Amino acid sequence: MPRWLIFGRERGIGRRGLTEPVAVFAGPLTIKVVLLPPRDPESEGAVERRNRFFETSSFVHLGAHFASSAGFNDPFSR
């Protein structure tokens, strides 16, 4: 389970603060939602590069199964 989710200031997430549905989703999961600073293309680019990595990394496409979140996170801690 991620500790935080990073978003730009999309309308569905929140432009001036989190929308109620996002807060309700994140609250019970104890996930911190981080909103990027407005008009900050460098931050947006960093997030998009990380997302692209996760979308194209080989273990996701191989249909890997993980017994726990620790097993999933292990390759990233090396």
N, C-alpha and C positions, 0 to 999 in steps of 0.2 A: 504494500500500500504506500503510495507516495506521501511524503510529509507535507508537500505543498504543490499547488498547481499555479502556473504562471500564465496570465492572460493579458492581451492588449485590452484596450477599453472598448470592447464590442458592446453593442446595445444589449444583448441578451445576458451578458455577464455583469456589466455595470460601468457606466461612464463616470459617475461621481462617487460611487460606492457600490458595493455588491447588491445585486438584485435579491429579492427575498428568496426565490427558488434556489439560487446558488448558495446562499447562506444556509438554507434548510438542508441542502444536499451535503455541504461540507461540514456542518456542525457535528452531527453524530459520528462522522468518520474521523474527526479531529484533524482534518486537512486544512492547512492555511492556504487561503487563496490570495495570491499576490497580483495586484494590478500594476502593469508597467506604467512608467511616467507618460503623460500625454505628449504626443508629437516627438517620440524618441525612436527613430528608425534603427539605431544601433542595437537597442534592447530587443526590438522586434526581430531583427535579423538573427541575433543570438538564439532566440527561442525557436525560430523557424529552422535554423541549422540543426539544433538538437532534435526537433520533431522529425526532420528528414532522416536523421541517423536512425531513430527508432523505427520509422516506417520501412527503411530499407535494410536494416541489419539482418543478417542471415538467420539467426536463431528464431526470429519471429516467423519467417517464411517456411522454416523446416517443420513447423507444427510441434515445436518443443513443448513438453509438459513439465511443470515444476511442482514439487511437493510442498514448497513453502515460499514465502516471499524472500527468505534468505537465499534459497536456491536460485531464484530469479536474479537477485541483486549481486550474487557472487561474481559473475564475469565483469561487472562494472567496477568492482573494488580492487581490481588488479592493476 
